[in-house]
C-alpha cells in the first residue's frame, strides 16, 4: 500500500480570514483545494495562529501582529479538510497570551487533531505527535527559532525553542531529546517540522542547510520547513527530502509583486507501508479572498519555474505531470 501525506506551509486563520469566515461555511477557507485536501491519507499543516476567543494581545515585548481565530468555525474547518496534525512551534501561538495557547491545545485535543511544538511546559512542548496513516506510524517533532520570548520553560507555557546551530550544545541536546522521545514508539517515518528564519527570505542560509542535513544524519526522514512566507528550493539529502520552506497556504497578508508570497504548493509525499518514501508531488496553489485555490496555468507555470530554479542549486530536478511537479525519491 502507498499512502499520500499532504504537507502545507502556513495556515493563518486569524484577522481578515477570521472576519471573512464569519459569513461563509467553515470549508470555504480551503477554496477549490478542499476536495484535494480531503483526498489525502493524512494532512499536516503549520497552524500560524491561536484558536481562542479569549486573551489579550501580547504586550510584554513588541509584536506588530496578533493572530487569533474563532474556534467555532476554525476547528470545523480543520476537521473538514482532514487535518491530522498541526505544528504549533511558531511565532504566533502565544499572540493572545497563555490563556489562548491553552485554549488552542484543548481545542485540538477535543477535535483529536495531533499537535507538537507548544505546551503547558517545555517538557510538553518537546513531546512528539504521532499520527497513524493507513499502516504507517508517523512521528512529528516541532521546533522553532522564532520569538525567544515565546519559549516554554519548566513551569510556563510556550514553544519548543531552539537556536539553529548544530555546534550549539544546548540545541543538540534538546533536538536529540525530542527525537529520542519520538523513536520510543518505533515510528515508520520521523518528521521534523521547523518554523525557522525571518520573513520574505528567498533561500535558506548555510546554517539551515547544515542543520537540515544534520537532522537527516540523526535519523529524520522528512524536514518540513516554514516561516519565510515564500517557498524555498528542495534538497534531497541521503534520499530524504528537505523542504526548507513551504511558504504560505492560507492567510490575509499583503502580496509582494516579485516574491509572490500568495503562491506556493500542496506538497504530497508518497510512502510505502514500511516507511519508504517514493515520491514528492507539488500541486501549485494560490491565495485569493482569504482562501486557498488551485491556480490558473500561467500562475502555476511561474511557481514551477521558480521552484525549479531554486532547487537546481541542490541538484534537484523535477518531472512534470499536468500542472504538477513530481520528484522521484525511489532511486
Secondary structure, 3 states (H helix, E strand, C coil): CEEEEEEEEEECCCHHHHHHHCCCCHHHHHHHHHHHHHHCCEEEEEECCEECCCCCCCCCCCCCCCCEECHHHHHHHHHHHCCCEEECCCCCCCCCHHHHHHHHHHHHHHCCCEEECEECCHHHHHCCEEEEECCEEEEEEEEECCCHHHECCCCCCEECECCCCCCCHHHHHHHHHHHHHHHCCCCCEEEEEEECCCCCCCCCCHHHHHHHHHHHHCCCCEEEEECCCCECCEEEECCEEEECCECEEECCCCCCCCCCCCEEEEEEEEEECCCCEEEEEEEEEEEECCEEEECCHHHHHHHHHHHHHHHHCCCCCCEEECCEEEEECCC
